[in-house]
Amino acid sequence: MRRVSRLVTQEEISEKASLWLAKIERGLSPEEEKQVKAWLAMDPRNKAELFEMVALWDQMSSMSMLGELIPRTKQRSLWKPLGIAAAFLLAISVPLSLVLDDRPSSQTPAQTVRLGESRYNTPVGDQSTIYLNEGSVVQLNTDTRLEVSMLPNLRILTLERGEIHIDVAHDPDRPLRVFARGRVIEAVGTSFNVRIAASDELEVIVTEGKVHVGIDSSSKTVSRLKHTPLPLIAENERVRLGEDEDQIEVLEPDEIEVKLSWREGNLVFRGESLANAVTEVGRYTHMEFVIQSDDLRKLRVAGLFKAGDVEGFLASLRANFDIVDQRVGNTTILLTQRVQPPLDPENQK
């Protein structure tokens, strides 16, 4: 029987190249180094696409991060926009120590939580880590408010806003519960991410083990949940909890890595609209982005940049999409498409 191989599209190659750059940015494991070398050798288009992104990276003085994996190249850019199908944005910039409104920021020092109740806040643009006394680790993303209650028989986290990732220490006699937006997520020993979106939708991603998700019955002091939870949410699954319908889906490991890239101080886009991209960027700044046309809002972007550099983001929009940015006051940035001058009839002869 003849074997039929599926042709890989240029869009898929570009997305994969963006993901490899994200991994190179945070450092490759020996196994990942073997995988990226095999991917480069698999198809000449793979090397051409990554070299194109490397060329832009080199202009931003970040070439050293690629080490010996990708040699320097002075060739002209090989990448061209893919029209309405997709357009790819690569913005590699300064560390997370600079927040998007250009003010210096510092990582909130790690803290240890013992028995009792504590409250934690991360300002816009900051992140922090707290350690529970039984060994669990909680990372707080930008603009997050969290209350922690450590009881003899329960570990309770109440997420009021923002996003957290939890590595839960195994303790079957002392469940850990996260309360947020009328829901409760219970785990014994696992890792998962909880985010309250701007729409108030609650998103839970399980990266290890399983969790129960149910309705908050305000039973924060009982040892076990007494209501019937949703089916178990397993590793590599995401549930989006809205007012109308709860949606469970399986995510590929690469998708999860993109979703949780904030833990390394990165933001990764894989073909999102510009409107969605600036919404995500806006979580890390007090600046408001205003897109001046519907066509521009629908522009598709993908790639990697450091959370914490609005100027790098805007520079990439200018360079890749000929977008003009204009600051209005101290809190607003207008984004418009540059108007091309009409052709000179004399030059057309």
N, C-alpha and C positions, 0 to 999 in steps of 0.2 A: 504494500500500500504506500502510495506516495505521501510524503510528509509535506504539509503546507505550513510555511512560516509567515506570521503576520508582519507586515512592514511597519516599522516604527516611524511615526510622523515627526516632522521637525518640531512641532509643538511639544511632543513628549520628550524629545531630546533636550530642548531648552529648559523644561521644567526639571528634568533630572540633573542638568548642569547646575541649575540654581540650588538644588538640594545638596549637591556635592560641595558647592561653595560654602553653604551654611555649615556643613560638617567640617570642612577644612578650617573655617573660621574658629570653631570651638576646639579643634584638635582631633586628628584621626587616630583611631586605635590601629594596631598592627593588622587586624583583620579587615578593617575598613580601607586601609592603604592598599591591600591586595585587591579589594573589590573595585576601587576607583581605577587602579591600573588596568584591571581586566576590562572595565567599562570603556576606558580610553582606547584599548586595543581592539575592541569589538567592532567599531564602525568609525571610519574617518570623520564622519560628521560630528561624532562625540568630541573628538579632540578639537575640531574647528570651532565648535560652539563654546567649549570651555576656554580655549585660547582667546576668543572674542571677549569673554567676560574677564579673563585675566588681564587683557590689555587695558580695560577700564579700571580694574583694580590697581594696576601698576600706576596709572595716572594719579591715583589717590594715595600713593606711597604705602600701599598695603601688600606689595608683592612678596615681602619677606615671609609672610604667613604661609605661603605656598611651599616654601622651602625647596627641597630638591624634587618634589613631586611633579611640578610643572615648570619647565625652564622658561626663562624670560623670552619674550618675543617682541620684535619691533614691527611685525607685519601690520598692515592696515586692517581695520575692523572688517571681519567677515560676516558679521550679523546684520541682517536687514529686518525691518519690521514685518510681521506676518499679516499685515492688513487688518481687516475687521475680525479675523479669526483669533488673533492674540497679539499683544505687544508686551515686551518684557522690559522691566525696569530693574537695574542693579544699582544700589546705592550703598556703598561701604563707607563708613564714616567714623567719627570719634567715639571713645568709650562711653559707657552709660553714665559716667561721672558728670556729663553735661546733659541737663534736661533740655527739653525742646524749646523752652522759652529763653534759652541761652544763659540761664542762671546756674552757677555752680551748685552741685548737689553732692551729698555723701550717702553711702549705703548705711542704713540704720544698723547699729551694732546688734549682733545676735543676742538673744535673751533667753533665759531659762525659766520655765513656768513650773511652779511647784503646786502643792495643794492650795485651793482657794480660787479666787476669780480675778482675772486681769483683762484689761482692754488694750488694744493695739491699733494704731493708725499709721498708714504709710501715705505721705503727701503725694500729690501728682508728680510723676517722674521718678519716684523713689521705689525701692524694694527693700524687704527685710526678711530675716529668718528668725524663728523662735523655736526653742527646744522644750518639749514637755518633759517632766521629770521622769517619765517611764521610758523615754527613748524615742518618742515620735518627733519628727521634724516637720515644721510648717513653714512654707515660703509664702510671703505676701507680695503680690504684684502692686503696681501703681494704684494710688487712690483707693486703698482697701481699708475697711474698718471691721475688726474682728474682736469678739469677746470669747474668752476661754475660761471654762469652769472645770477644775480638776476635783472630782468627788471620789470618795473611797471606792464606789462601785461603777462609776461612769466617767467618761471623758467627753465633755461637751464643748463644741465650737459653734458659735452663732455668728454667721457671716451677714453683716448688715449691708455691705456693698463691696464691689471689687472682685478679686480673684485670688484663690489660694491653691497651693499644691501640698498634699500631705503624704508623707511616708509614715505609715502607721506601725508602731511597735506592736507585735503580737501579744495579746492579752485577752484570752477568751472570757475571763471572769470580769473584765472591765471594758465593755464595748466603747468605741468612739463614735459619736454622733455629730453630724454637722447639720445645723438648722439654718435654712435660708428660704425666703419667699414662700413660707407656708409648707415647705417640704422638709423631710429629714432623711439624711443619708447615713446609714450605719455600716461600719466596717469593724473587723476584729484585727486583722493584720493584712494590710494591702497598701497600694499607692493609688491616689486618684486626684483629679483636678476639679475644682468647683468654681464656676464663674457666673456672676450676675451680669447679664448683658444690659445694654442701654434700654432695651425694650422690656426689661424686667424678666425676660426669659432666663431660666436657670439651665446651665449646661454642665453636665457631669461626664468626665472622661476617665475611664479606669485604665491605668497603665500596668497594674499588677494585681492579681487576686480577683476578688468579687466584692460587690457592695449591694446592700438592699436600699431601695429608694421608696419612700412612702409619704403619706400625708402627715403633716405635723398635727398631732393630737394634743400638743402641749403637755405630753407626758415625759418631761425631761428628768424625772426622778425615778422612773421605774427601771428595773434591771433589763427588761426585754420589751421590744415593740409589741403592742397588743393588737394593732390593726394589721390588715393584710397588705403587705408591701407589693410593689410591682415585681415582676420576675427579676431574678438576680441580674445585675449588670456585670458582665464578665470582662476580663482583660481584653483590651483593644476595642472596647465598645464605648459608644457615646450615647447618652440620652439627653434630649432637649425637652425640658419640662415647661410647657406653656399653659395658658388658660384653657385652650380648646382641646389639644391632643398632645400626648407624650409620644415622642418619636425616638426609637432605639435603632441605631445603625452600627455596623462594623466599620472601623477605620483601619486603613493600612498603616504599618509602622511609620512610614514616611509622613503620612498625614498627621499622625500624633506628634511626631518630632516638630513639624511646622507649628502645630497648635501650641506646643509647650516651649517654643523657642525663646519665649520671654524669660525663662529661667536662666538662660545664658546671656540675657541682655540683647537679644536679637529680635527683629521682626522679619518674617518671611512671607512673601506673597506668591501665589501660584495661579495667576490669571484672574484675580479679583478685579472688580471694577474700581476705577479711581475713587468713586464715592465711598466704597467700603474701605479702601486703603487709607484715605485721609481720616475716616472715622477711627480706625485702629491707631493711626499715628496720633490722633487727637487725645487718646487716653493718657498720653505721656506729656501733655503740655496744657497750658491754659490758653493757648492760641486757638482760634476758630478758623477753619478753612472753609471758604465759600467758593464753590465751583460755579462759574458764570453761565454754563450752557449744558443742556441735556446730553449732547453728543460727548462732551468732555467728561461728564459724570460716568458714561458707559465705557470709557476707554479702559482696556484690559491691561493690567500690569502684573509683573511677577518679579521675584528676585529677593535679595537679602540686603538689609541695612541695619545699622546699630540703633536700637531704641535710645534716643537721647540726642539726636542731631537733626534738627529741622532744616538747617542750612544744607546739609548733605542731601536730604530728601528733595528739597527744592532745586538744588543744582542738577540732580538727575532728571527731574521733570523738564528743566530747561534744555538739557543736552539731548535727551532722548525723544522728547515729544514736542519741543518748541513751545513750551508752555510759559506764559508770562505770569510772574507772581508780584503782587503789589501789597505792601503792608498798609493797613488803614488803622491808625492809632496804635495802641500797644497790644491789642488782643485779636486782631482780624487780619487774615491773609486772603486776598482775592486771587483766584486762579482762572486765567483766560487763555484761549488759544491765540497765538500770534497771528495776526492778519498778514498774509503774504501780499506784497505789492503787486499791482497788475503788471503784466509783461509789457515791455517797451516794444511797440510795433517795429521800430527801427532795428532792434536786435533780432527780430524774427525773419528779416529779409535774408 
